[in-house]
Amino acid sequence: MKFLKLCFKNWIMPIAIGITIAVLIQKFIVIGATVDGLSMMPNLSNNEKVIESKLSTIKRGDVVVFDARDEDPAISAGKKYYVKRVVGIGGDTVEQRNSKLFVNGKEVNQSYIDFYQQSEGTGLNWQLSNLSKRHAWQEKDQNQTRVPKGTYFVLGDNRMLSNDSRSYGFIDKSHILGKAIVPFWQQNKQAKKNINHQAKSFFVN
């Protein structure tokens, strides 16, 4: 009996506690995620590993992981999750004008991508309301002049290739799985800054 008590105290209980903590961290705090595709180039590469933070407050400029199955009607078979950058939050106006992106009338700092992606890659002049007419947005998202409350407008950094809010509309907050964070061991410091800290300098000036 003593032996069993010692085993329980010294082995079984610590292992059980460790497993419980690991499960709780994965479910509620952080989890590993893998980038699938080229839509976030040059800042995130295909098959790159990122940390998915579930407790972070989502801000403009943050990169998020979300469940796209109820968002993108043209989602490829076998795909579930997209990684994109948040450009607009609830209440924002978003427009592309003269090769520049504006949110609430203020120019967005897009130094994290090249001029080609900022201009031709993002598309000709548009506003939210006319984007929905050009593409097959869900009915609930159509004809909106502002990002609806509880949703986000997202873009991929590789605008020319990215399948994002321009094509399918706003992302419901309930489908956001977490904020993508490039881990500290990543060698590319500029890319790490562009993913982890762009929210701090979202607007020009």
Backbone torsions as a table, in degrees:
resi	resn	phi	psi	omega
1	MET	NA	-42.1	178.1
2	LYS	-59.8	-41.9	-179.3
3	PHE	-61.5	-42.1	179.8
4	LEU	-64.5	-41.5	179.4
5	LYS	-63.7	-42.1	178.9
6	LEU	-64.2	-41.4	177.8
7	CYS	-61.7	-43.6	-179.5
8	PHE	-63.6	-44.1	-176.7
9	LYS	-70.8	-42.7	-171.8
10	ASN	-93.0	-19.5	-174.7
11	TRP	-125.6	-58.5	-172.1
12	ILE	-65.3	-48.8	-177.7
13	MET	-63.1	-48.2	178.0
14	PRO	-59.3	-39.7	179.0
15	ILE	-65.2	-44.1	-179.7
16	ALA	-62.6	-42.6	178.7
17	ILE	-63.9	-42.8	179.2
18	GLY	-61.2	-44.0	178.9
19	ILE	-63.8	-42.7	180.0
20	THR	-61.7	-44.5	178.7
21	ILE	-62.4	-43.1	-179.8
22	ALA	-61.9	-42.2	179.3
23	VAL	-65.3	-43.1	-179.6
24	LEU	-64.9	-41.1	178.2
25	ILE	-62.1	-44.2	-178.2
26	GLN	-67.4	-37.7	-176.1
27	LYS	-78.5	-38.3	-170.2
28	PHE	-116.1	-16.5	-173.3
29	ILE	-118.3	-70.9	-178.3
30	VAL	-137.7	156.4	176.3
31	ILE	-152.4	154.0	176.7
32	GLY	-81.0	143.4	177.3
33	ALA	-136.6	153.3	179.9
34	THR	-117.8	129.7	178.7
35	VAL	-71.9	130.9	-179.3
36	ASP	-118.0	105.3	178.1
37	GLY	113.2	-176.5	-172.9
38	LEU	-110.0	9.7	-171.6
39	SER	-70.3	-13.8	179.8
40	MET	-110.8	11.7	173.7
41	MET	-64.0	146.1	7.3
42	PRO	-92.0	5.9	-172.6
43	ASN	-89.0	-27.3	173.8
44	LEU	-132.9	132.0	-177.4
45	SER	-99.3	161.3	175.0
46	ASN	-58.3	133.8	179.8
47	ASN	72.2	7.8	176.9
48	GLU	-72.0	141.3	180.0
49	LYS	-89.6	133.2	175.1
50	VAL	-131.2	163.8	174.1
51	ILE	-95.0	135.3	179.5
52	GLU	-106.2	105.6	-177.4
53	SER	-89.9	118.6	-175.1
54	LYS	-86.9	-14.7	-175.6
55	LEU	-103.0	-3.5	-177.6
56	SER	-72.0	141.3	172.0
57	THR	-76.0	128.0	-175.8
58	ILE	-83.0	125.9	-179.2
59	LYS	-122.4	164.9	173.0
60	ARG	-58.2	135.1	-179.5
61	GLY	96.8	-19.0	177.9
62	ASP	-72.0	152.1	174.0
63	VAL	-102.0	132.9	-174.7
64	VAL	-125.4	157.6	171.0
65	VAL	-106.8	131.2	178.8
66	PHE	-140.7	156.5	177.0
67	ASP	-79.9	114.4	-173.1
68	ALA	-93.7	-1.3	-172.7
69	ARG	-64.6	-31.9	177.2
70	ASP	-101.7	9.7	-178.6
71	GLU	-111.3	-45.3	-176.4
72	ASP	-104.9	107.2	-179.3
73	PRO	-65.8	-16.7	-178.3
74	ALA	-104.4	21.8	-177.5
75	ILE	-60.9	139.3	-179.0
76	SER	-69.7	147.6	178.6
77	ALA	-58.4	133.8	178.7
78	GLY	90.8	-16.0	178.8
79	LYS	-86.6	147.6	178.2
80	LYS	-129.5	-43.7	-168.8
81	TYR	-118.3	140.9	175.6
82	TYR	-114.9	152.5	173.8
83	VAL	-119.3	117.9	-177.2
84	LYS	-143.4	169.1	179.8
85	ARG	-100.6	133.0	177.3
86	VAL	-74.7	124.1	178.0
87	VAL	-109.0	-38.6	-180.0
88	GLY	-128.5	141.7	175.0
89	ILE	-115.0	175.1	-176.0
90	GLY	-50.8	127.3	179.2
91	GLY	96.4	-11.7	-177.1
92	ASP	-79.4	148.6	163.2
93	THR	-97.1	144.8	179.3
94	VAL	-134.8	130.4	177.3
95	GLU	-150.4	151.8	174.3
96	GLN	-107.4	122.9	-175.7
97	ARG	-142.2	122.8	177.6
98	ASN	52.2	48.9	177.0
99	SER	66.8	18.0	177.7
100	LYS	-129.3	149.0	179.8
101	LEU	-101.5	133.1	-178.8
102	PHE	-124.9	138.2	173.2
103	VAL	-123.8	121.2	-176.0
104	ASN	55.5	34.5	177.6
105	GLY	80.9	-1.1	-179.7
106	LYS	-105.4	137.5	-177.8
107	GLU	-70.3	135.2	-180.0
108	VAL	-86.6	135.7	175.3
109	ASN	-76.0	110.9	-178.6
110	GLN	-114.8	37.1	-179.1
111	SER	-64.8	-12.0	-178.8
112	TYR	-80.3	-6.5	174.8
113	ILE	-133.1	162.1	-177.0
114	ASP	-80.4	170.5	-174.7
115	PHE	-63.1	-34.8	179.3
116	TYR	-60.5	-44.2	179.0
117	GLN	-68.8	-35.1	179.1
118	GLN	-65.9	-33.4	-173.2
119	SER	-102.4	-90.9	-177.9
120	GLU	-57.2	-37.8	-178.7
121	GLY	-62.8	-37.1	-178.2
122	THR	-80.9	-22.2	177.8
123	GLY	109.5	170.7	178.4
124	LEU	-69.2	177.5	-178.1
125	ASN	-53.2	131.7	177.7
126	TRP	-153.8	159.5	171.1
127	GLN	-127.2	169.3	-176.9
128	LEU	-57.9	-43.9	-174.5
129	SER	-64.0	-39.5	-179.6
130	ASN	-85.1	-18.4	172.9
131	LEU	-62.4	-41.8	-176.8
132	SER	-65.3	-25.8	179.2
133	LYS	-79.3	-26.9	-179.8
134	ARG	-78.4	-25.9	-173.1
135	HIS	-127.2	169.8	-175.7
136	ALA	-86.7	64.1	176.8
137	TRP	-70.1	152.0	174.3
138	GLN	-62.4	151.7	-175.2
139	GLU	-55.8	-38.6	-177.9
140	LYS	-64.5	-22.4	-177.1
141	ASP	-96.4	-11.2	-172.8
142	GLN	-73.2	148.3	173.6
143	ASN	63.3	20.2	176.6
144	GLN	-81.9	138.3	175.6
145	THR	-97.9	-13.6	177.2
146	ARG	-134.0	156.8	174.8
147	VAL	-65.6	121.7	-178.1
148	PRO	-62.9	152.6	177.6
149	LYS	-58.0	138.5	178.4
150	GLY	79.2	14.4	178.1
151	THR	-134.3	171.5	179.2
152	TYR	-134.5	150.9	171.6
153	PHE	-107.3	122.9	-172.7
154	VAL	-123.0	149.7	175.7
155	LEU	-133.7	147.8	170.6
156	GLY	-83.3	152.9	178.7
157	ASP	-69.3	-33.1	177.3
158	ASN	-88.2	73.9	-168.2
159	ARG	-56.5	-35.1	-177.3
160	MET	-64.7	-31.0	-177.8
161	LEU	-105.1	-17.0	-170.9
162	SER	-71.2	133.7	171.9
163	ASN	-98.0	105.1	-170.1
164	ASP	-141.4	-158.5	-175.3
165	SER	-58.6	-22.7	176.8
166	ARG	-60.9	-31.0	-176.0
167	SER	-95.1	-31.9	-172.8
168	TYR	-131.3	4.9	172.3
169	GLY	94.3	-155.9	-169.9
170	PHE	-84.6	149.9	-179.5
171	ILE	-99.7	122.4	-179.8
172	ASP	-68.5	137.9	-178.6
173	LYS	-55.0	-33.9	-177.6
174	SER	-67.8	-16.5	-179.8
175	HIS	-94.6	-5.3	177.4
176	ILE	-75.2	123.9	-179.3
177	LEU	-90.8	-25.1	178.7
178	GLY	161.3	171.6	176.9
179	LYS	-85.4	133.1	178.1
180	ALA	-83.1	130.4	-179.8
181	ILE	-128.1	128.1	175.0
182	VAL	-75.7	125.9	-176.0
183	PRO	-67.1	161.6	-172.9
184	PHE	-63.7	-23.7	-177.1
185	TRP	-82.5	-4.8	176.6
186	GLN	-62.0	132.8	-174.3
187	GLN	-77.7	-32.7	-175.3
188	ASN	-78.8	96.5	-174.7
189	LYS	-66.1	-37.2	-179.2
190	GLN	-67.4	-44.2	177.9
191	ALA	-63.1	-39.4	178.4
192	LYS	-61.3	-43.4	177.8
193	LYS	-63.9	-41.6	-178.1
194	ASN	-65.2	-28.1	178.7
195	ILE	-90.3	-48.9	-170.7
196	ASN	-81.0	-26.5	-169.1
197	HIS	-128.5	8.8	-177.2
198	GLN	-63.1	-27.0	179.5
199	ALA	-60.0	-25.7	-178.0
200	LYS	-74.2	-20.0	179.9
201	SER	-133.3	49.1	-173.6
202	PHE	-65.3	-42.4	-179.2
203	PHE	-96.2	153.9	172.8
204	VAL	-64.9	135.0	-175.9
205	ASN	64.5	NA	NA
